[in-house]
Amino acid sequence: MPGVLDGISVVDFGHHVAGPLAAVLLADHGADVIRVDRPGTTAGEHPSAAFLHRGKRRITLDLKREADLDIARRIAERADVLAENFRPGVMDRLGLGADAVRATNPALVYCSLPGFGSGDPRAAVPGWEG
């Protein structure tokens, strides 16, 4: 049975809970979600992985390598939605921030879910709770 988000493509750069949860909810409604995993992460071994990554296609990319970063940019350029929950500024440094990606994909819905907002004194602190 088709979902209400059939035909919508999502790229999930999330980690821990907030980003992956937002993306899995979109997948549950029919969106085609590509999950970007970091090399060497053990997310697939955590008990929550079966829930947070179900219904997603996955690719492992090292965003510190230019070739992998180019692949990530190409995926983002074709996506309808991008979800991430890095600390403020991380995606900008990678060239994957909202302004950079929207320069080539102006219709993109960019969903940034950091633990603390850029104006919060704790902005550089990783957020670990759901």
Buried (B, 14 or more C-beta within 10 A) or exposed (E): EEBEBEEBBBBBBBBBBBBBBBBBBBBEEBBBBBBBBBEEEEBEEEEEBEEBBEBBEEBEBBBEEEEBBEBBBEBBEEBBBBBBBBBBEBBEEBBBBBEBBBEEBEEBBBBBBBBBEEEEEEBEEEBEEE
